[in-house]
Amino acid sequence: MKRNQFLLDAEILDVGPLRRTPAGIESVALRLKHLSEQDESGASRQAELTIDASAFGELAPQLGALAKGQKVAVKGFLTKRSHSSDIPVLIINEFRSI
């Protein structure tokens, strides 16, 4: 399997402090909330989720500077939080304010 791409329009619920990984790479953790109407077998369905996300490198300070309540379109991939956890986290590779 190769495909793992996640696109989401979301509101920023929380932005953590800018940190560095043990390798010295800048990182930031965020919590995002999505709410929309989606089509499910011809019927309208409300889709709502809250997901933890992280960004690394040059994106980290850019996302870290955004305020709670700001809306963003993000692109990235899903992975587990750590080697010992199955909790998903969205790793953001691209974003823009919306």
ABEGO torsion letter per residue (X at the ends): XABBBBBBBBBBABBBBBBBBAAGBBBBBBBBBBBBBBBBGGBBBBBBBBBBBBBBEAAAAAAAABBBGBBBBBBBBBBBABAABABBBBBBABBBBX
